[in-house]
Structures are given as C-alpha cells and as structure tokens.
C-alpha cells in the first residue's frame, strides 16, 4: 500500500520511504500534479481495470510484484491504438524512479491523474 507524505515527494511502500524522481525538462510545470499523480496511482489496485481517459475506453494492468521493487502499469485503448506504459523502480540510493516506456512523463502523469474506473 502506498501513502503520501504531503510536504515531500515521498511514497511509503512496505514501511520504506522512497522518493519519486522524474526526468523532466520542466519539473516545476508538473509539481502541482505530482502529489495528485502519486495519490491516483496509489488508488489503482494491482490487477486489471477498465476505465476512461480522454473520452476513450482503456484496459489497464497494474502489477506490484511482491519480491521486486517495481510498479508496472500498462494501458491499452480498447478499440484504438493508444498505449500508456511505465515502470517505477524502487532503489535504495535514488528512491523511486519513474521510467515511461517510449512516451513522455507528462503523458503518463496525465493518464494516471485523469483515468476514471468504469
């Protein structure tokens, strides 16, 4: 389970404090969405979900393998071509690192924040 410490960009995973570090050109532009992103991600349980983003229907798979320090999200537009995919790697020295899969961090954040379960 994840929880957010409001004053810092930290998520708690299994009692460990991990800092989410994103490689962004304009981090200041996304600061306001950062906490919202973490909270929205924490509310998506592991497993398969169907919902809506940008008036399009998506199938979303979220996994948090118990022995691996990673969160994986893969979303596919149902009946369309769009894909959203990222991993968050948990590291001891750098905290948690967001790695979008061949797309911008902005797209990943927008998707997670605006995704609504069916």
N, C-alpha and C positions, 0 to 999 in steps of 0.2 A: 504494500500500500504506500502511496505517496502522500506527503503533506508538504505544504509550502510555508517557509518562514518568511513573512511578509517583508521585512526590512532588507533582506538579502535575496539574491537569486540562487536559492538553495532548495533542493528537494530532499526528503528523507526517504531512504529505501532500506528497509530492514535494519533500522537503527543507525545507518551510516548517513552522514551529511555529505551530499555531493553537489558540486557547483556545476551548473549547466553553462558551458562555454560554446558560443556560436561564432563561426567565422562569417562575419557580415561586413559589408562595406560601410553601412550606416547603422551601427548598433543603436545609436541614440534615437533614430527614427522608429525603432521597434521596441524600445524599453517599455512603453506603455502597454504593449501587447504581451510582453514576456511573462508576467505573472499570470495573465489570463490563459496563455498557452499552456503553462505548467499545470494550472488547475484543470483546464479542459482535458489534457492528456491523462491526468490522474483519475478522472471520472470515467474514462473509457476502460472498461474491464478487459482482461485478456479474453480472447475468443473472437468470434465472427459477429459482425454487426452490419445492419443495413440502415442507411440513412441518407440525408440530403446535404449537399453542399452546392451553392450557387445554382439552385433550382434543378440540379441533376442528382440522380439516384446513384449511390455508391455502395459497394460491398467492401467492408473494412475488416482486416485481420490484424489483431494486436496480440503480440506474444511477449512474455516476460519469462524466459526460461529460468528455472529456479537456480541452477548451478552456474549460469552465465550471467555476467554483469552487463546486460544489454536489454534494451526495449526496442522491439521491431514493430513498425506499422507499415502495412501495405494496403492501399486502397485502389480500387478499380471502378471506373464509371460503368455502371450496368447499362448495356446497350450503347456504349460510346467508346471513345478511345483514350480518355484521360486516365492517368495513373498518378498517385501520390505515394511516395515511399521514402522512409528514413529509418535510421538506426540511431539510438543514443547509447554510446559506450560509456560504461562506468569505469573510471580509472582512479587509482589511489593518489597519484601525483597531480593530475589536472582536473579532477572532478568528473563530471559527465559531459561528454562531447557530442553535440548534435551533428550527424552526418546525413544530409539529404542525399538521395540517390538520383543523380543526374538532373537536379532541379534546384531552384533557389530555396534558401532558408525561408524567405518571405512566403513562398507558395505553401510550404509545409506548415508554417505558423498560421497562415490564413485558413488553411483547410481544417486543422485541429480546432481552432477557435470557433469557426463558423459551422462545423459539422453538427447536424441535428439528427439524433436517432429517430428511426421510423416509429 
